[in-house]
Amino acid sequence: MADAKTQFESLRKWVVEHKLRTVGSLWLSGITGSIAYNWSRPNMKTSVKIIHARLHAQALTLAALAGAAVVEYYDNKTEQKTIRSRH
């Protein structure tokens, strides 16, 4: 159990240090997955497939940015508690 918490903490720390890289990676994986899914649907035009992929990736990016904002808020809040407890 402690090992899982350590892995989560190290992942959280990496995400905090590399926010833009994380959001970019999520965008890239989102657009790739969406294009792959839409390409399996033969009754759609290519332009519609690309537009749908972009919209799906955009929604995923907004969710990732919201998640990064929550992580930043959580870090600032816990940092302030740590500073208060030291004084």
Number of C-alpha atoms within 10 A of each C-alpha: 5 7 8 9 10 11 11 12 12 12 12 14 13 12 17 16 11 12 18 14 11 18 20 14 14 18 21 15 14 21 22 15 15 19 19 13 12 19 16 10 10 9 9 11 11 12 9 11 21 16 12 16 21 18 15 17 22 16 13 19 21 13 14 20 17 12 14 19 14 12 17 15 12 12 15 12 11 12 12 11 11 11 9 9 8 6 5
